């Protein structure tokens, strides 16, 4: 393993120059390394050059001197060029790792790693708030905003680093070891990257591979995949469930969220005290409570934090209401399962029907799991993006289907078809797809949706929330 001082005056390659790649370049340059970087986009190569990296094609890098190759999470190893550079790096003796592994070598303090197909952002943000409000030093990053490498300079001994982690990041870990590891669920996602669902699940499972008996593994007892991991883990296992009471662990009983340990139990909060909607968010809260308890947070402080915690941006975020029709932004719902959870949350609480905006860049996952709920609770599907034809072919006949050319068109057509009478409908953006066909990110997609909704509200003389 290369030590911090080992990068000084050594050559290091960075392949893939999105946010995490550029962050890795800055950290490596600050440590005195000579950095070589490559991406197939000229714009990102120019940004890397601005950070002091040399941006020649990777075949021209000084491989005889190369100490390590850092792969960005967005680089799929199954594609020909990444596969070629990885093979070449290993043949020349360069260590191949990702930005998460790189950051973990230098991060001070302890680590909470949170993964799952859905709910990572909410659980990561809430866990960070729980620790902060309990007076426990903490910083939050990973997929939630700050790349792990950018957290190194602000890390301190005695501090917790709460990291939202994707399967992409976990693919390239070597020695990364979270003191507390949380797996929320594993459902089909990113099937455009993985050949098999089992490959995706295996990438998630890597979160636990370096844990010891001193660590804590928090698992969803209701999820078929995560519950199967209980046996074989070295860490102490803490379970949570919304479907049944547990002999040991955290669970929902009626409207109460309960912790049971060593023969005693305590009500941590109730669903009535939560601002987060849907059973999936109860799971997120239980997981956050489990993480908080593992880090020493007090139950009363945690209860108060949950009581004041609002949905994170782009996660079932209420934008405004126009003529009684509520608009919800769930742009972060980039998988079919995330969209299903959003539909379940709103279908259980709203009187009217749902107008659902779906579409974007598909991930080769079937849309059929949405069919039953669409048939019973969705008035219309408004389809956008590259995968609109595929979505229509799978869901045709379950609800009226409307095509929209862009987000403005989607918002206007959704409002037009929504019922505004006594039982007012809900318009939900929960695309079940990636955003990259029309937008830079799911954040930009959500921002544009909110902008168009607020413009619609303005034209109707309605003040935004």
C-alpha positions in Angstrom: 0.0 0.0 0.0 1.3 3.5 -0.9 1.6 5.8 2.0 0.8 9.5 2.0 4.4 10.4 1.5 4.8 7.8 -1.2 2.9 9.9 -3.7 5.3 12.8 -3.6 7.3 12.9 -6.8 5.6 9.9 -8.1 3.4 9.6 -11.2 -0.3 8.8 -10.6 -3.0 8.4 -13.3 -6.6 9.4 -13.0 -9.0 7.9 -15.6 -12.5 9.5 -15.8 -12.8 13.2 -14.9 -16.2 13.8 -13.5 -16.5 15.4 -10.0 -14.7 12.7 -8.1 -11.9 12.5 -10.7 -11.2 16.2 -10.5 -11.3 16.0 -6.7 -8.7 13.2 -6.7 -6.5 15.3 -8.9 -6.6 18.2 -6.5 -5.7 15.9 -3.5 -2.9 14.2 -5.4 -1.4 17.5 -6.6 -1.6 18.8 -3.0 0.4 15.7 -1.9 3.2 16.4 -4.4 2.3 13.8 -7.1 2.7 14.2 -10.8 -0.8 13.6 -12.1 -1.8 12.3 -15.5 -5.4 12.4 -16.5 -7.7 11.3 -19.3 -11.4 11.4 -20.2 -13.0 11.1 -23.6 -14.6 14.6 -23.1 -12.4 17.5 -24.1 -14.2 19.9 -21.7 -13.3 17.7 -18.7 -9.7 17.3 -19.9 -9.4 21.1 -20.0 -10.7 21.3 -16.4 -8.1 18.7 -15.4 -5.4 20.6 -17.1 -6.5 23.7 -15.1 -5.9 21.7 -11.9 -2.3 21.0 -13.0 -2.7 17.5 -14.5 -1.1 16.4 -17.8 -3.8 15.3 -20.2 -2.0 13.2 -22.8 -3.8 10.0 -24.0 -3.3 7.2 -21.4 -1.2 5.2 -23.8 1.5 7.9 -23.6 1.7 8.0 -19.8 5.0 7.1 -18.2 3.9 3.7 -17.1 7.3 2.6 -15.9 7.1 5.3 -13.2 3.3 5.1 -12.5 2.6 4.2 -8.9 -1.2 4.0 -9.1 -4.2 4.3 -11.4 -7.3 6.0 -9.9 -10.6 5.1 -11.6 -13.6 7.4 -11.3 -16.8 5.6 -10.3 -18.5 6.4 -13.5 -16.0 4.3 -15.5 -17.5 0.9 -16.3 -14.8 -1.7 -16.2 -16.6 -3.9 -18.7 -16.1 -1.4 -21.5 -13.1 -1.9 -23.8 -11.0 1.2 -23.1 -11.3 1.0 -19.2 -10.6 -2.7 -19.4 -7.5 -2.1 -21.5 -6.1 0.6 -19.2 -6.7 -1.5 -16.1 -5.0 -4.5 -17.7 -2.0 -2.3 -18.7 -1.7 -0.7 -15.3 -1.6 -4.1 -13.6 0.9 -5.5 -16.0 3.2 -2.5 -15.3 2.8 -2.8 -11.5 0.6 0.2 -10.9 -2.0 -0.2 -8.1 -5.6 0.1 -9.4 -8.0 1.7 -7.0 -10.9 4.1 -7.0 -11.4 7.5 -5.4 -13.0 6.0 -2.3 -10.1 3.8 -1.6 -7.7 6.7 -2.2 -9.5 8.9 0.2 -9.8 6.2 2.9 -6.0 6.0 3.2 -5.9 9.6 4.3 -9.2 10.2 6.1 -8.9 10.9 9.8 -11.6 9.8 12.2 -14.1 6.9 11.8 -16.3 6.1 8.8 -20.0 5.3 8.3 -20.6 3.8 4.8 -24.2 3.8 3.6 -25.3 2.0 0.5 -28.5 0.7 -1.1 -30.4 0.8 -4.4 -32.6 3.5 -2.8 -32.7 5.8 0.2 -29.0 6.4 0.4 -29.2 10.2 0.2 -32.0 10.6 2.8 -30.3 8.2 5.2 -26.9 9.8 4.8 -28.2 13.3 5.3 -30.3 12.3 8.3 -27.5 10.3 9.9 -25.3 13.4 9.6 -27.9 15.6 11.2 -28.4 13.1 14.0 -24.7 13.0 14.9 -24.4 16.8 14.6 -27.4 17.5 16.8 -26.1 15.0 19.4 -22.8 17.0 19.6 -20.8 14.4 17.8 -18.2 15.8 15.3 -19.2 14.8 11.8 -18.9 15.6 8.1 -21.0 14.2 5.3 -20.0 13.4 1.7 -19.7 10.8 -1.0 -22.4 10.7 -3.6 -24.4 13.2 -1.5 -22.2 16.0 -2.7 -18.6 16.2 -1.5 -16.3 13.6 -3.1 -14.5 11.5 -0.5 -11.1 12.9 -1.6 -12.3 16.4 -0.9 -13.2 15.4 2.7 -9.6 14.5 3.6 -8.4 18.0 4.4 -11.4 18.7 6.7 -11.2 15.3 8.5 -10.1 15.1 12.1 -9.4 12.5 14.7 -12.5 11.8 16.8 -14.7 12.8 13.9 -17.2 10.7 11.9 -17.1 10.7 8.1 -20.6 9.8 6.9 -20.4 8.6 3.3 -23.1 7.8 0.8 -21.6 5.0 -1.4 -22.6 3.6 -4.8 -21.9 0.2 -6.1 -19.6 1.9 -8.6 -17.4 3.2 -5.8 -17.4 -0.1 -4.0 -16.2 -2.0 -7.1 -12.7 -0.7 -6.7 -12.1 -0.8 -2.9 -9.2 -2.8 -1.6 -8.7 -2.1 2.1 -11.6 0.4 2.7 -13.2 -0.4 6.0 -16.2 1.4 7.4 -16.6 1.3 11.2 -20.3 1.3 10.6 -21.7 -0.1 7.4 -25.4 0.3 6.4 -27.2 -1.6 3.6 -30.7 -0.3 3.0 -31.9 -2.5 0.2 -30.7 -4.2 -3.1 -33.2 -4.1 -6.0 -32.5 -4.0 -9.7 -30.6 -0.9 -10.7 -27.8 0.0 -13.1 -28.5 -3.0 -15.3 -27.0 -1.1 -18.2 -23.7 -1.5 -16.3 -24.0 -5.0 -14.8 -24.5 -8.2 -16.8 -26.4 -9.8 -14.0 -28.4 -8.6 -10.9 -26.1 -10.8 -8.8 -23.1 -8.8 -10.0 -24.8 -5.6 -8.8 -25.6 -7.2 -5.4 -22.0 -8.5 -5.1 -20.7 -4.9 -5.6 -22.9 -3.7 -2.7 -21.8 -6.6 -0.5 -18.2 -5.4 -0.8 -19.0 -2.7 1.7 -18.7 -5.3 4.5 -15.7 -7.2 3.3 -13.0 -5.6 5.4 -15.1 -5.1 8.6 -14.0 -6.8 11.8 -15.7 -7.9 15.0 -15.1 -4.3 16.3 -17.4 -2.9 13.6 -21.2 -2.7 13.1 -23.2 -3.9 10.1 -26.7 -2.5 9.8 -29.0 -4.5 7.5 -32.6 -4.3 6.3 -34.3 -7.5 7.6 -37.1 -7.0 5.1 -34.9 -7.0 2.0 -34.3 -10.5 0.5 -30.7 -9.7 -0.4 -29.5 -7.8 2.6 -31.1 -10.1 5.1 -29.3 -13.0 3.4 -25.9 -11.4 4.3 -26.4 -11.8 8.1 -24.5 -15.0 8.3 -20.9 -14.7 7.4 -20.3 -11.1 8.4 -17.5 -10.5 10.9 -19.1 -7.3 12.2 -21.7 -7.1 14.9 -25.1 -7.1 13.0 -27.9 -4.7 13.8 -31.2 -5.3 12.0 -34.2 -3.1 11.2 -37.7 -3.9 9.9 -41.0 -2.3 9.1 -42.8 -5.5 8.6 -42.3 -7.4 11.9 -41.0 -7.1 15.5 -37.4 -8.2 16.0 -36.0 -10.0 19.1 -33.1 -7.6 18.8 -33.0 -4.5 16.6 -35.1 -1.6 15.4 -38.7 -2.1 14.1 -42.0 -0.4 13.5 -44.9 -1.5 15.7 -48.1 0.3 14.7 -47.1 3.9 14.4 -44.2 3.5 16.8 -40.5 3.1 15.9 -39.0 0.9 18.6 -35.5 -0.2 19.6 -35.3 -3.5 21.4 -31.9 -4.6 22.9 -30.9 -7.0 25.7 -34.5 -7.7 26.7 -35.6 -4.0 27.0 -37.2 -1.7 24.5 -37.6 2.0 23.9 -39.9 4.0 21.6 -37.6 6.2 19.6 -40.3 8.2 17.7 -43.6 7.8 15.9 -44.6 8.1 12.3 -46.8 11.0 13.3 -43.6 12.9 14.4 -41.9 12.4 11.0 -42.0 14.9 8.1 -40.9 12.1 5.7 -43.6 10.3 3.8 -43.9 6.6 2.9 -42.9 3.3 4.4 -39.5 3.5 2.6 -38.7 6.6 4.7 -39.6 4.7 7.9 -36.9 2.2 6.9 -34.5 5.1 6.2 -35.2 6.6 9.7 -34.7 3.2 11.4 -31.4 2.8 9.6 -30.3 6.3 10.7 -31.3 5.6 14.3 -29.3 2.4 14.2 -26.3 4.3 12.9 -26.7 7.0 15.5 -26.9 4.5 18.4 -23.8 2.8 17.1 -22.0 6.2 17.3 -23.2 7.1 20.7 -26.1 9.5 19.8 -28.8 9.9 22.5 -32.3 8.7 21.8 -34.0 12.0 22.8 -31.7 14.0 20.7 -32.3 11.7 17.7 -36.1 12.0 18.2 -35.9 15.8 18.1 -33.7 15.7 15.0 -36.2 13.4 13.1 -39.1 15.6 14.2 -37.4 18.6 12.5 -35.9 16.8 9.5 -37.5 17.6 6.1 -37.1 15.7 2.8 -33.8 16.3 1.1 -34.0 18.2 -2.2 -35.2 16.2 -5.2 -36.5 13.4 -2.9 -40.4 13.5 -2.7 -40.0 17.3 -2.3 -43.2 19.2 -2.4 -42.7 22.1 -4.8 -46.1 24.0 -4.7 -49.8 23.6 -5.4 -51.6 25.1 -8.4 -55.4 25.1 -8.2 -55.1 22.4 -5.5 -52.9 20.1 -7.6 -49.7 19.4 -5.7 -46.4 19.0 -7.6 -43.7 16.7 -6.1 -40.1 16.6 -7.3 -38.5 13.1 -6.9 -35.9 13.5 -9.6 -33.6 11.4 -7.5 -35.8 8.4 -8.3 -33.5 7.1 -11.0 -34.5 3.4 -10.7 -37.8 1.6 -11.1 -37.8 0.6 -7.4 -37.3 4.2 -6.3 -40.3 5.3 -8.5 -42.4 2.5 -7.0 -41.6 3.7 -3.5 -42.6 7.3 -4.4 -45.9 6.1 -5.9 -46.6 4.0 -2.8 -45.9 6.9 -0.5 -48.3 9.3 -2.4 -50.9 6.7 -3.2 -51.3 6.0 0.5 -51.8 9.6 1.5 -53.5 11.5 -1.3 -57.2 11.4 -2.2 -56.9 12.0 -5.9 -55.0 10.2 -8.6 -51.4 10.7 -9.6 -50.1 12.1 -12.9 -46.6 10.5 -13.2 -43.8 12.0 -15.3 -41.5 9.1 -16.4 -38.5 8.7 -18.6 -34.9 9.5 -19.4 -32.0 7.3 -20.1 -33.1 3.7 -19.2 -31.0 1.3 -17.2 -32.2 -2.0 -18.8 -34.4 -2.7 -15.8 -38.1 -3.8 -16.4 -40.8 -1.3 -15.8 -43.4 -4.0 -15.1 -43.1 -3.7 -11.3 -44.9 -0.3 -11.7 -47.8 -1.7 -13.6 -50.2 -2.7 -10.8 -50.0 0.6 -8.9 -50.2 2.6 -12.1 -53.4 0.8 -13.1 -55.1 1.6 -9.8 -53.7 5.0 -8.8 -52.2 6.8 -11.8 -54.4 8.9 -14.1 -51.8 9.4 -16.8 -48.2 8.8 -17.7 -46.3 11.7 -19.2 -43.3 10.3 -20.9 -40.0 12.1 -21.7 -36.5 11.1 -22.8 -34.7 8.3 -24.6 -36.6 5.4 -23.1 -40.1 6.7 -23.7 -40.9 4.1 -26.4 -39.7 1.2 -24.2 -41.7 2.5 -21.2 -44.8 2.8 -23.4 -44.4 -0.7 -24.8 -44.2 -2.2 -21.2 -46.9 -0.1 -19.5 -49.4 0.6 -22.4 -53.0 0.1 -21.3 -52.4 0.7 -17.6 -53.1 4.5 -17.8 -53.4 7.2 -20.4 -50.0 7.8 -22.0 -49.0 11.4 -23.1 -45.7 12.3 -24.8 -43.8 15.4 -23.9 -40.8 17.0 -25.7 -39.1 18.7 -22.7 -39.7 19.4 -19.1 -41.8 22.5 -19.7 -44.0 20.5 -22.0 -44.2 17.7 -19.4 -45.3 20.1 -16.6 -47.9 21.8 -18.7 -49.4 18.6 -20.0 -49.4 17.0 -16.6 -51.3 20.0 -15.1 -53.7 20.0 -18.0 -54.7 16.3 -17.5 -54.8 16.5 -13.7 -58.2 16.7 -12.0 -58.7 19.9 -10.1 -62.1 19.3 -8.6 -63.0 18.0 -5.1 -60.5 15.2 -5.3 -57.4 17.0 -6.5 -54.7 15.1 -8.3 -50.9 15.0 -7.6 -48.2 15.5 -10.3 -45.1 13.5 -9.5 -41.8 13.6 -11.2 -40.2 10.2 -10.5 -38.5 9.3 -13.8 -37.2 5.7 -13.0 -34.3 6.6 -15.3 -31.0 8.4 -15.4 -31.0 12.0 -16.5 -28.1 12.2 -18.9 -30.1 12.1 -22.1 -31.6 15.6 -21.5 -29.8 17.0 -18.4 -26.4 17.1 -16.8 -27.6 15.4 -13.6 -30.7 14.5 -11.7 -30.2 17.7 -9.7 -30.4 19.8 -12.9 -33.5 17.8 -13.9 -35.2 18.5 -10.6 -34.2 22.2 -10.7 -35.7 22.6 -14.1 -38.9 20.8 -13.0 -39.2 23.1 -10.0 -38.6 26.2 -12.2 -41.3 25.2 -14.7 -43.7 24.4 -11.9 -43.1 27.7 -10.2 -43.5 29.5 -13.6 -46.9 27.7 -14.0 -47.9 28.8 -10.5 -46.9 32.3 -11.3 -49.0 32.4 -14.5 -51.9 31.1 -12.4 -51.3 33.8 -9.7 -50.2 31.3 -7.1 -47.4 32.0 -4.7 -44.7 29.3 -4.4 -44.2 27.5 -1.1 
